[in-house]
Amino acid sequence: ALLPGDAPDGSHDLIGMKWIAGFPSNPSLGLATYNALVVLNDGATGLPVAVMDGGAITAQRTAAVSGVVMRRFAPERLDRTSRVAVLGAGAQARSHLPVIGHVLPGAMVTIADVDRGRAEAVAADVAAFPGVVSIEVAGSVREAVDGADVVVSVVSFGPDRQSLDPAWLLPDALFVAVDYDMQAPASLARDSFFLTDDRDQFLASRHPGQFEGYPDPDMTIGEALRERIRRPTGPVLAAHLGVGLADVVFAAAILRRAEELGLGRIIPR
């Protein structure tokens, strides 16, 4: 049976791939840690139809998933606007801040980074993030998360984890871990309502040295949304590892919009 919008010839199918290479030492060279391409193919013929910057797509897709989690699981404060801690001041921080301002309007953000100058540069650009009323630079992770309703961890991957103490967090805080377990210790996962984006991918990624000691997820983000799970009273940890299919979906939407606007560069076959 065809779903609404499906085509018998497969022309509405999405076919594509994401190629990504990560080099943790790149920031010291003034380069992005991750560089990626997304290739899209025609669903009926397999012919390539687009090659796109996967880095930008990944940043926007990742922030969008975080936004869905924040909209559903951020604790409600009737007496004040949300306080948000952002750990890391790289590309992911910049893609997350507009989403934070959109789903938590009036948010007051505190940002921390091992490179204080980089955090200060983000804070100075607060006008670029509608809905965020202020960005303060913290001198440490502990200072940043103090009193935060939502913590978004987007630090760069590397050999040195910077695990925080869950005791620093509010008892009902939402912790969104985009950086695997670079900041969130296993004890936080064990004591939280623990979500991930793809159960099999998480289980395949859990091994000595990565997600070590983490429990199995309570649910996936999709399951929680589909079943309309109410926010629990305690802490929530959402670790979304990134699903390649989502990048293909985002890329296809971007391509449709680019074609409508006449953007992009057509390369003769």
C-alpha positions as CSV (number, residue, x, y, z in Angstrom):
1,A,0.0,0.0,0.0
2,L,1.2,3.4,-0.9
3,L,1.3,6.1,1.8
4,P,-0.1,9.6,0.9
5,G,2.4,11.3,-1.3
6,D,4.1,8.1,-2.4
7,A,4.6,7.3,-6.1
8,P,4.5,3.9,-7.7
9,D,7.7,4.5,-9.6
10,G,9.7,5.5,-6.5
11,S,10.2,9.1,-7.7
12,H,9.1,10.4,-4.2
13,D,11.6,8.1,-2.4
14,L,14.6,9.7,-0.8
15,I,18.0,8.2,-1.6
16,G,21.2,9.7,-0.4
17,M,24.3,9.4,1.7
18,K,26.3,11.5,4.1
19,W,30.0,11.4,4.1
20,I,31.7,12.9,7.2
21,A,35.2,13.0,8.4
22,G,36.1,14.2,11.9
23,F,39.5,15.4,13.0
24,P,39.5,16.6,16.7
25,S,42.8,18.5,16.2
26,N,41.3,20.8,13.4
27,P,40.2,23.7,15.7
28,S,43.9,24.3,16.6
29,L,44.4,24.9,12.9
30,G,41.4,27.2,12.6
31,L,39.4,24.5,10.8
32,A,36.1,22.8,11.6
33,T,36.3,19.5,13.5
34,Y,33.9,17.9,11.1
35,N,33.6,18.2,7.4
36,A,30.8,16.5,5.5
37,L,29.0,16.2,2.2
38,V,25.4,15.0,1.6
39,V,24.7,13.4,-1.8
40,L,21.1,13.1,-3.0
41,N,20.0,10.7,-5.8
42,D,16.8,10.6,-7.8
43,G,14.4,8.1,-6.3
44,A,13.3,6.6,-9.6
45,T,16.6,6.5,-11.5
46,G,19.4,6.8,-9.0
47,L,21.0,9.6,-10.9
48,P,22.8,12.1,-8.6
49,V,20.8,15.3,-8.2
50,A,22.6,17.3,-5.6
51,V,25.9,17.5,-3.6
52,M,25.5,19.7,-0.5
53,D,27.4,21.0,2.4
54,G,26.8,18.3,5.1
55,G,28.3,20.4,7.8
56,A,25.6,23.1,7.6
57,I,22.9,20.5,7.3
58,T,24.2,18.6,10.3
59,A,24.3,21.7,12.4
60,Q,20.7,22.7,11.6
61,R,19.3,19.2,11.8
62,T,21.0,18.5,15.2
63,A,19.7,21.8,16.6
64,A,16.2,21.0,15.3
65,V,16.2,17.6,17.2
66,S,17.3,19.4,20.3
67,G,14.5,21.9,19.9
68,V,11.9,19.1,19.7
69,V,13.3,17.7,23.0
70,M,13.4,21.1,24.7
71,R,9.8,21.8,23.6
72,R,8.5,18.6,25.1
73,F,10.8,18.0,28.1
74,A,12.1,21.4,29.4
75,P,10.8,22.0,32.9
76,E,8.0,24.6,33.0
77,R,8.7,27.7,35.1
78,L,5.6,29.8,35.7
79,D,7.4,32.5,37.6
80,R,10.2,33.2,35.2
81,T,11.7,32.5,31.8
82,S,14.0,29.6,31.2
83,R,17.7,29.6,32.1
84,V,19.8,27.7,29.6
85,A,23.4,26.6,29.8
86,V,25.3,26.0,26.6
87,L,28.5,24.1,27.1
88,G,30.8,24.7,24.1
89,A,30.9,27.7,21.8
90,G,31.5,26.2,18.3
91,A,29.3,25.7,15.3
92,Q,26.7,23.6,17.2
93,A,26.3,26.4,19.8
94,R,25.6,28.9,17.1
95,S,23.0,26.6,15.4
96,H,21.3,25.8,18.7
97,L,20.9,29.4,20.0
98,P,18.2,30.4,17.4
99,V,16.4,27.2,18.3
100,I,16.6,27.9,22.0
101,G,15.2,31.4,21.4
102,H,12.4,29.9,19.3
103,V,11.2,27.2,21.6
104,L,12.1,28.9,24.9
105,P,11.4,32.6,24.1
106,G,12.9,35.0,26.6
107,A,15.6,32.5,27.5
108,M,18.6,33.7,29.5
109,V,21.7,31.8,28.3
110,T,25.0,31.2,30.1
111,I,27.8,29.8,27.8
112,A,31.1,28.2,28.7
113,D,34.0,27.1,26.6
114,V,37.6,26.1,27.2
115,D,38.4,29.0,24.9
116,R,36.8,32.0,26.7
117,G,37.4,34.2,23.7
118,R,35.3,32.0,21.6
119,A,32.5,32.1,24.1
120,E,32.7,35.9,24.3
121,A,32.4,36.1,20.6
122,V,29.2,34.2,20.6
123,A,27.9,36.3,23.5
124,A,28.7,39.5,21.7
125,D,26.5,38.3,18.8
126,V,23.4,37.9,20.9
127,A,21.3,40.1,18.5
128,A,21.7,37.3,15.9
129,F,19.6,34.9,18.1
130,P,16.0,36.2,18.3
131,G,14.2,35.1,21.5
132,V,17.4,34.9,23.5
133,V,17.4,37.9,25.8
134,S,20.9,37.6,27.2
135,I,24.1,35.5,26.9
136,E,26.5,35.6,29.8
137,V,30.0,33.9,29.7
138,A,30.8,31.6,32.6
139,G,34.2,30.8,33.9
140,S,33.6,27.1,34.3
141,V,31.1,24.4,33.5
142,R,29.9,24.4,37.1
143,E,29.2,28.1,37.0
144,A,27.4,27.8,33.7
145,V,25.0,25.0,34.8
146,D,24.2,26.6,38.2
147,G,20.5,27.2,38.2
148,A,20.0,26.1,34.6
149,D,16.7,24.6,33.7
150,V,18.1,23.2,30.4
151,V,21.7,22.3,29.7
152,V,22.8,21.8,26.1
153,S,26.2,20.2,25.8
154,V,28.0,20.7,22.4
155,V,31.6,20.4,23.3
156,S,34.1,19.1,20.7
157,F,34.9,15.4,20.8
158,G,38.3,14.4,22.1
159,P,40.2,12.2,24.4
160,D,39.6,14.3,27.5
161,R,36.1,14.1,28.8
162,Q,34.9,16.9,31.0
163,S,32.3,15.1,33.0
164,L,30.3,17.3,35.3
165,D,28.9,16.4,38.7
166,P,25.1,15.8,38.4
167,A,24.8,17.4,41.9
168,W,25.5,20.7,40.2
169,L,22.2,20.4,38.2
170,L,18.7,21.3,39.3
171,P,16.7,18.2,40.3
172,D,14.4,18.5,37.3
173,A,16.9,19.8,34.7
174,L,16.8,18.7,31.1
175,F,20.2,17.8,29.8
176,V,20.6,17.6,26.0
177,A,23.8,15.8,25.1
178,V,24.8,16.3,21.5
179,D,28.4,15.4,22.3
180,Y,27.8,11.7,23.3
181,D,29.2,11.4,26.9
182,M,31.8,14.2,26.7
183,Q,30.0,15.9,29.6
184,A,27.2,13.7,30.9
185,P,28.5,10.9,33.2
186,A,26.9,7.5,33.4
187,S,25.4,8.3,36.8
188,L,23.3,11.1,35.3
189,A,21.9,8.6,32.7
190,R,21.1,6.1,35.4
191,D,19.2,8.7,37.5
192,S,17.3,10.3,34.6
193,F,14.6,9.5,32.2
194,F,17.0,8.6,29.5
195,L,16.2,9.2,25.8
196,T,18.1,8.7,22.6
197,D,17.3,9.1,19.0
198,D,18.1,5.6,17.8
199,R,18.3,2.7,20.2
200,D,20.3,0.3,18.0
201,Q,22.9,3.0,17.2
202,F,23.3,3.9,20.9
203,L,23.7,0.2,21.9
204,A,26.3,-0.2,19.1
205,S,28.1,2.9,20.3
206,R,28.2,1.8,24.0
207,H,31.5,0.1,24.7
208,P,34.4,0.5,27.2
209,G,35.5,4.1,26.9
210,Q,32.3,5.4,25.4
211,F,28.9,5.4,27.1
212,E,30.5,3.1,29.6
213,G,28.2,2.3,32.5
214,Y,25.2,3.9,30.7
215,P,21.9,2.0,31.1
216,D,19.7,1.0,28.1
217,P,17.6,4.0,27.0
218,D,14.1,4.2,28.5
219,M,12.7,5.2,25.2
220,T,13.7,6.8,21.9
221,I,12.7,10.5,21.3
222,G,10.4,9.3,18.6
223,E,8.6,6.8,20.8
224,A,8.2,9.4,23.5
225,L,6.6,11.8,21.0
226,R,4.4,9.2,19.4
227,E,3.1,8.0,22.8
228,R,2.7,11.5,24.1
229,I,4.8,10.8,27.2
230,R,4.4,13.4,29.9
231,R,7.5,15.0,31.4
232,P,8.6,13.1,34.5
233,T,9.2,15.0,37.7
234,G,12.9,14.3,37.9
235,P,15.8,14.9,35.5
236,V,15.7,14.1,31.8
237,L,18.7,13.2,29.7
238,A,18.4,13.2,25.9
239,A,21.5,12.0,24.1
240,H,20.9,12.1,20.3
241,L,23.8,10.7,18.3
242,G,22.7,11.8,14.9
243,V,20.7,9.7,12.4
244,G,22.0,9.9,8.9
245,L,18.5,9.5,7.4
246,A,17.5,12.8,9.1
247,D,20.3,14.6,7.1
248,V,19.0,13.2,3.9
249,V,15.5,14.4,4.8
250,F,16.8,17.9,5.6
251,A,18.9,18.0,2.5
252,A,15.9,17.0,0.3
253,A,13.8,19.8,1.9
254,I,16.6,22.3,1.3
255,L,16.9,21.2,-2.3
256,R,13.2,21.7,-2.9
257,R,13.3,25.2,-1.4
258,A,16.5,26.0,-3.4
259,E,14.8,24.9,-6.7
260,E,11.8,27.1,-5.8
261,L,14.0,30.1,-5.3
262,G,16.3,29.4,-8.2
263,L,19.4,29.0,-5.9
264,G,22.3,26.7,-6.3
265,R,24.6,25.8,-9.2
266,I,23.4,23.4,-11.8
267,I,26.2,21.2,-13.2
268,P,25.7,19.8,-16.7
269,R,25.6,16.0,-16.8
